[in-house]
Amino acid sequence: QVQLVESGGDLVQPGGSLRLSCAASGFTFSMYFMNWYRQAPGKERELVARISETGSSTYYADSVKGRFTISRDNAKNTVYLQMNSLKPEDTAVYSCNVFYQSRMYWGQGTQVTVSQ
C-alpha cells in the first residue's frame, strides 16, 4: 500500500526557514513525479512544487518561486521542501502527493505556521 508520511512542520517567525520531509513507501519511488501541496483554512488546496523522477526538472507556484526548493533522494525514498524567507501567508497544512495507478495519494499533512 502507498504510504506518504510528512514531517518537519513547525511554528516559525517571518523570515525564518523550515525543511519538510516526505517519506514514501509502497511504490517504486524513483519512477514517479512527487508533489507538495498546501491548504490554508478556508482556501483551496494549492500545488506548491513538483519534481520529476530524477530531479532534473521542477515546478514552483509563483507565490513561492525563489524562496522554496523541492528536492528528492531516490535512495531514501524521500522528497523534501526547503522553505526560506517564510511569510505569514505561507501558513498552511503541507501535504505530500503522488499520482500512482490512476489515483492521487496523500500524506496526513504537516502544519506550518509562520507568525510573530
Secondary structure by P-SEA (a helix, b strand, c coil): cbbbbbcbbbbbcccbbbbbbbbbccccccccccbbbbbccccccccccccccccccccccccccccbbbbbcccccbbbbbbcccccccccbbbbbbbcccbbbbccbbbbbbcc
